[in-house]
């Protein structure tokens, strides 16, 4: 997966319009969620736990338009 800030910015702008404060808040929520998923992957004790965290990250990314 590649981080594409342009896709995320476009998705956020489409969702909330020209609201810079709200876009910044949603961007931070995305980054916080991504950090939690990566941390869960780092401490996963078995393949299934790692897979679950990876799928959550994939879903989070897709919900923000980061699908590459």
Secondary structure, 3 states (H helix, E strand, C coil): CCCCHHHHHHHHHHHHCCCHHHHHHHHHHHHHHHHHHHHHHHHCCCHHHHHHHHHHHHHHHHHCCCCC
